[in-house]
């Protein structure tokens, strides 16, 4: 099959969405299919387009489209680029990730070209964007007119069905390669370069921001540091809108050890996970975070909120710890308990890795998508 994947993000753009689309593109190529990714980019001028083959994956071509100040101009170019690419080399289907932009274009262009279209619900699209009227209209169209709808968590599956009653929504969970994300020894040179000492390290991986629970994380860490010796490491930087929050917090709490590492390439992430004694993901809203599955695969003890799809993978006191959303005292208490109990950290980490190896593999993710693709191509 020749497949068009549309995504609002694609590496080196930060965020889990781009990583998920890249993982699927490479998996499809590895299974013998060809993939054409279309994604907007601020690095490309408005009205411009850059097309390149992925050096590490021969059957994946990535087309970056310039972004305009107005979203409708960007979406119009996206539609036109997809139509032109299809006429140059016909696609068998389109697949959009996030329903209100990529999903809308994938379905609209797919219907226009007579192609089956798949949309994937990922998180922010139905947790936040859908409450803006214009974006909600795009989301409703995509959900109602796609030939197939998928979601990466049970929570998003229910939300998609609430917006488009009667539409079947297939659960396709994220997968992570446990042969890449694997437990390993602490890299002493890396730790030294980051200013880490022998105190327990509590870490967050991803772009830290309000939605990901940056405020309760900072408050919980302060409470933890008042009672325990610990360090906080934020791997993946802080979103521009929330940098002032961290700056003010640091100024108010100069004695706290808080390190920030900007964007880290996926291939280098396992070494950073293996610096952490505890991974914490205190999201206020979320889909099924890649960072959660990656940390679990690295056998980290995880403390996370019961937000979105997190409880699909993490079960309290079985393979991690779940705390209420936006509850800094509960988060601090769970972190303190694990700081004090290395044996519990080891037990939870081992069970976390076993969960990923059993239930959240790239092979399972690929197989579920290919089943949907094959059915649509055969019947549309």
Secondary structure, 3 states (H helix, E strand, C coil): CEEEEEECCCCCCCCHHHHHHHHHHHHHHHCCCEEEEEEEECCCCCCCEEEEEECCEEEEEEEEEECCCCHHHHHHHHHHHHHHHHHHCCCCEEEEECHHHHHHHHHHHHHHHCCEEEEEECCHHHHCHHHCHHHHHHHHHHHHHCCEEEECCHHHHHHHHHHCCCCCEEECCCCCCCCCCCCCCCCHHHHHHCCCCCCEEEEEECCECHHHCHHHHHHHHHHHHHHCCEEEEEECCECHHHHHHHHHHHHHCCCCCEEEECCCCHHHHHHHHCCCCEEEECCCCCCCCHHHHHHHHCCCEEEEECCCCHHHHCCECCCEEEECCCCHHHHHHHHHHHHHCHHHHHHHHHHHHHHHHHHCCHHHHHHHHHHHHHHHHHHC
